[in-house]
């Protein structure tokens, strides 16, 4: 008899606070991380309706600790790079966890051939673009999410942007 099963695996990262094992931070060098220009000020020409007052956020980095980040105040390039590094470290950590899950699925012949896998997210995240360090805008950085689907026997492997 053929039996069906359903598994949901939820991952909390990348999400504030960016706490992941140190080895994922070690993948990135602050000197090679680019930062958004004018990342703390309303972009020129942006309509008021598109500008959100994000208030104050608590962002944590390994090197600089926990900071209250206020809108419209300059953010040092070092802190901006460290914040990006934290986000990148979280993404790499989740990539590793998804890889572990796929390794288990692929280790069983029946599962590999008959399992649909969908990986997505509930929102994107600004890393200084449009003067934002959050998800609270309708700009592409916060609206765009990854969507990966593996559907054996139905969809050929391909990349769509």
N, C-alpha and C positions, 0 to 999 in steps of 0.2 A: 504493500500500500504506500501511496505517496502522501507524505505529511508536509504541511507548511509550517513555517515559523516566522516570527517577526522580532527583530531586535532594534532597539533605539539606544544609541550611545550619545550622550550629551556631554559636551566639553565646555567649561566655563571660561576658558581663555581663547583669544586675548580679551581681557576685560580688566578694568581698573580694579584693583591695584595689580600691577604687573609683576607678580611674584611667581617665578618659575625657577627651576634649578639653575645654579650658577653656570653650568656647562653651556646653557643656551645663550646666556649673555656673552660668554667667551667666544661665541661664533662671530661676533661683530666688533669692529674697531671704530671707536668714536671719530677718529680722524678721517674715516672714509664714509661717514654718514652725512649726506647732504641734508640741509634744513630748509624749510620754506622761507622765502624772503618776506620781510614785513609781516611776520606771523602773529603779531599782537594787535594789529590795527585794522579797522574796517577798510576793505579794498576800495580804491577810488572808483566812483561811479556806481557802487552797489546800491540798489534801491533800498529804502528803509524797510520795506516789507520783507526783504530777504535777509536782513540783519537780525540776528537774535542776540539778546543780552543773556549770555550764558552765566553771568555771575561769577561764582568762585567754585573751583574744582580742586579736589585733593588728588594730586598725582604723586606717585612714589617711584623713585629710581634707586638702584643699588648704591650708586656713588653719592647722590645728593640727598637721599632720604625722602621724607614726605614733605611736599610743598603745597601751600594753598596758592593756586594760580588765578589771578584776577584778570578779567578781560581789560584790554586797552592799557596794559602795562607791559613794557618790554620784557622779553624772556631772553636770558643770555644764550648765546649759541651753544655753550657747553651743556646747559640744562636741556635745551631743545634737542640736541643730539642724543643725550642720555635718555630722554623720553622716547624718542624714536627707537633707540636701541632696545628699550624695554618692550615696546610693541613688537619689534622684529623677533625678539627672544621668545615672546609668547606664541607668535605665529609658528616659529620653528618647533617649539614644544608640542603644539597641537599637530603639526605635520608628523612629528615622531609618533604621537599616540595614534593617529589615523593609520600610519604605516604598520604599527603593531596589530591593530584590528584587522587590517587587510591581510597581514601575514597569517593570522589565525584562519580567516575565511579561506585563503588560498591553500592552506595546508590540508584541507579536506576536499577531495576531488568533486564530490557531489555539491558541496557548497559553492565552490569556485564557478562551476558551470551554471548554477541555478539561483544565484543570489544577485538581486538588484541592490546596488549601493548608491546612495545619494548623500552628498556632503554639501552643506550650505551654512549660512549664517543669518542672524536676524537683522544685522545692519553693518554698515561699513564704519569707518572712523577717520576723522580728520587728524592729521599729525602736523598741525600748524597752517594748513592750507585754508584760505578764506578766513584767516585769523581765528581759527577754531581748533580746539584740542578735544573735541567730543564727537558725539554722533547726532547732535541736536540741530541739524540743518537739513535742507532738501537738496543740497549740492551733491554732486556725483560722489565725492569721497565718503559721504555717510550713507548715501542711497545704494551704491553699488555693492553687491555681495558676491562671493564666490558661489558657483553652482557646478558641482561635478557629479556626473551620473555614469555609472557603469551598469549597463543593461545587456547581459550576455545574450547573444543570438538575435538581438533586435537592432542595437545601435553599434555601428562601427566606431573604432577609436578616432576621435578628431577633436580639434580645438575650435571653439566659436567665441568670438569677442563681441 
